[in-house]
Amino acid sequence: MQLMVAKAIKIRVLLVEDDVNAARGIVLIAKSSGAVVDLADTSGEALELVRHYDYDIVVLDLMLPDMGGARWCAACGPVASTSPC
């Protein structure tokens, strides 16, 4: 008899959120679902992370203090070849 073992697929999430309480809640929910979560509290930090890691999804606060979400997506586009920015 052959056993079928389901292989867990981990998704990698980049959360860009400057509100500590909101970030804490989102991270908790994502991690409880099995996701690997990286957190950036500025758009500059998020751009650096996108340069170094491949993300399956980016959850982005559109009203960051150092750069708006739409501007971040425009800046992210040329940097992230595989991440959905």
N, C-alpha and C positions, 0 to 999 in steps of 0.2 A: 504494500500500500504506500502510495506516495503522498507526502504531506505538502499541502500548498501553504506557503507562508507569504502573507501579504507584506510587501515592503513599504514602510512608511515613507512618504514623500514629504520632505521638509521644504517649505517655501521660505525664502529670505525676503524680509520686509525692511524697507527703510522708512522710518517714521520721522517726519520733520514737523516738530511741534514745539513752540516756545512756552506753552502753558503747562507747568509741571503737573498739575492735577489731571488735566486732560491726557497728557502723555502717559502718566502712570496707569490710568484706566485702559487706554488703548493697548499699551504693552501687555498688561495683564490678560486681556481678552485674547490678543494674538498669540501669546505664549501658551495659554491654556488650550489653544487649538493646535499646538504643535509647531508654530512658526518660530523661526529664528529672527529676532528683531534687533536692528541697530537703530539708535535714537540720535538725532541731531536736533539741537535747539536753535540753530541759525542756518540760513540758507547757504552761507559760505562753508560751514562744516559739512552740510549735506552734499554740496558739490564735490568736496574732497573725498567723501565716502564713495560717491558714484564713480569717481575716477579710479578707485582701487578695488571695488567689489561689484559683482553682478547681482542685481536685485530682481526678484520676480514681480515685485510691486512696490510702488512708492506712495505712501500716504502723506499728503502735503497740506499743511496749513497755508491757506491762501493769503493770510494777513500777517506775515512775519515782519519783524521790525527792520531787518536789514535789507530785505529784497522781497517784493511781492511774488506770489505764486506763479503768475503768468510770466513774469520776467525770469523767474527761476527755471521754469520749463524751457524757455527759449535758450537760456544759458546752458542748461543740462543737455539739450538735444545733441550738440556736436560732441559732447564728452561721453555720453552713455550710448554705446552702440547696441547693447542688448537689453538694458533696463527700460521699462515702460515709463518714460517721463512725460 
